């Protein structure tokens, strides 16, 4: 019987262990926490957004985004739903976002644990790996109290995001020790911090907006500024304003691009459209009719009903319009500046949130060194990868868990079968 070691007891590790055991392997799962599935418990605000009906590959990012598509061909959305249905999870659909009917992430972690135990998977909990190496008999995972051996090994140790759940980035070092290139891990799905001080006054506001991220095309030479900027990403939804910048789902969706550009030494800017429901011409026409009906109102009063008071004052200030000036007395230039601020509210991004605040990481083990059909290392036969340790990160909405299920399935089955199907 083939022996498989699985390093990491999160979503991808549990899936890999279950699939390896279902394929006839003797499986040992090593997890440094005292429980498996700890990070699953906090996904989807504790409800566990299992996956999403929209599986367009644009929702998956990395050095080779197409890599995920090959993995999904073997185990995608349909297979994921069938798998969880077989474990007793009834799935409900919230506009394409799929959750367990119980609305409890704990139910997902529990059925995975129960299935692993039913299949005879040895759960070696509370075991931090001190060394993972290749031996003449396969692989050896040395912990403080014991050395575990296997014919194959699945590295599913997670990323550096959300370290409170046990994701400390140790998997990167284990992969690097085998000679794998690790693309620098950086926080993703995280808030962004901005330079301007006016955010202290906007803290607590929530507004529908679109968010574009632009960055210099290259890091400028010392003492110089590169004016040429390229749009990296855009998203739309409810933006949250904090004391230090911007947050919310649309910001999370574009944050990985901002953080990576900043790490490369490029200047990064966010441009918010605070009234995305109307195009430029439609917004100008709407303001013209609004001026006819309420031009007697002063600036903040005139904007009441469109924007929260704190944002109205900020827009007027940035447009250079006195707040006590009646709208009918605005010059054409002042109105244009105000409309410009509404449709193109610019702010300089100075940093992203920390690993502690991030939901996932961008970066990880270079996918060019992994076979997507099996998730086996191209450098070390018998070594497989799954989940966040790989350079694939998904958008908000169940995509990171779908990657965990699909990559874990592929790695587990392949490890049990010696890398072949």
Buried (B, 14 or more C-beta within 10 A) or exposed (E): EBBBBBBBBBBBBBBBBBBBBBBEBBBBBBBBBEBBBBBBBBBBEEBBBBBBEBBEEEBBBBBBBEBBBBBBEBBBBEBBBEBBEEBEBEBEEEEEBBBBEBBBBBBBBBBBBEBBEEBEBBBBEEBEBEEBEBEEEBBBBBBEEEEBBBBBBBBBBBBBBBBEBBBBBBBBEBBEEBEBEBBEBBBBBBBBBBEBEBBEBBEEBEBBBBBBBBBBEEEBEEEEEBEEBEEBBBBBBEBBBBEBBBBBBBBBBBBBBBBBBBBEEBBBBBBBBBBBEBEEEEBBEBBEEBBEEBEEBBBBBBBEEBBBEBBBBBBBBBBEBEEEBBBEEBEEEBBEBBBBBBBEBBBEBBBBBEBEBBBBBBBBBBBEBBBBBBBBBEEBEBBBBBBBBBBBBBBBBBBBBBBBBBBBBBBBBBBBBBBEE
